C-alpha cells in the first residue's frame, strides 16, 4: 500500500442557500448544469449523474470546471480559505 496526499488546488465554492443564490451560478443555470427545485433543493448535472444540493451544502467548482455538491462537514475537513 502507498499513501497519497491531495494536491493543493484553489477552487471556487458557494454556500447554497434556499432563495439566495450567488450571481456567479447563473451561468450554470443557463447552460443546464444547475436546476432549482420547488422544495428548496437543486440538482447539479455531474459526470456521475444528477446530484442533489440541499440548503447549507456547498457547490464547488473542481479543477476541471465541473460543479459538485459537498456537505458542509466534508467541506470544512477538506478546504480552508485561500
N, C-alpha and C positions, 0 to 999 in steps of 0.2 A: 504494500500500500504506500502511496505517496501522498503528501499533503500539498495543498494548493491554497494560495491567498488570492482573493478577488482583486483584480487590477483597480487602481484608483481611477474613477471616472466622475466627471461632473455631469449631473443630469438636471433636467427641468422637472419640477414637481408642483402639483396643485392640490390643495386640500379640497375635497369635494364637499360642497355644502348645498343642501337642497334649496334651489331657487336663487343661489348667489354664485354664479359661475364666473370665472376669470375670462375676460375677453380673449385671451390668448388661446382658449379652447375652441373658439368659434370656427377656426379652420378645420378642426376635426369633425365638427357637426356638418359643415358644408361638404366635405369630401366623403361623408358617410361612415366615418370610423367611430363616431360617438353619437349615441341616440339617447335622449332623455325619456324616461318612462313616467307615467302619470302617478306612480306610487312614490316618487321621490328618488328612485334609484336611476342608474343609467347603465347602458350596455356599451362596451367597447369591443369593436371588432379587432381581434388579435390573430396571430398566426395559429394559435391553438384553438380558435373559435371564439364565440361571443363570451365575454366575461362581465359579470355584474359589478358595479361600483355602488356602494352604499354611502349615505352621508357620513362623514368622518373618515372615510378611506382616502388615500392619496391616489392621484393619477400621475404616473411617472412617464416621462418620455425617455426611452432607453437610448443606448449609444447608436443604434441604427435608425432612430426616429420613430420607432413603434411606441404606441401608448399601451400601458398596462395598469390595472388596479393593484393597490397594495394596502393591506390593513395597517392601521397606524402603529401597532406594536412592532410589526416586522419592519416597517419604515424606520422607526426610531432605533431599532437594533442594527440597521444596515447603513443608514445615511446620517451625516451631520452637515450642518450649514457650511457652505463654501465661502 
